[in-house]
Amino acid sequence: MMQNNPGTWEAIEEDVMVEDQLGSLSELIVYNDDVNTFDWVIESLMDICKHSFEQAEQLSMIVHFKGKAIVKTDSFNILRPMKDALCDRGLSAVIESIKV
């Protein structure tokens, strides 16, 4: 019977599977534009991303001055409806995968 030691393919495959599960986070990024008001961005971040007023206000300032901000980090499946809802409100938002 083959033992599962660190040098076997089974052990390597298991390590890769665990890394894939842990590294499956994504970032929801909102970009600055010249159309949406601060109030609208803040309201959208509160409604869709469930941020507090203070957090949404700070993120809107970062978006304004830096050109973009990471507004949420989670799995792609959680972020996708948020991105779609932000885009439906006229905001520029994308999802980028990150490796943890």
Buried (B, 14 or more C-beta within 10 A) or exposed (E): EEEEEEEEEEEEEEEEEEEEEEEBBBBBBBEBEEEBEEEBBBBBBBEBBEBEEEBBBBBBBBBEEEEBBEBBEBEBEEBBEBBEBBEEBEBBBBBEEEEE
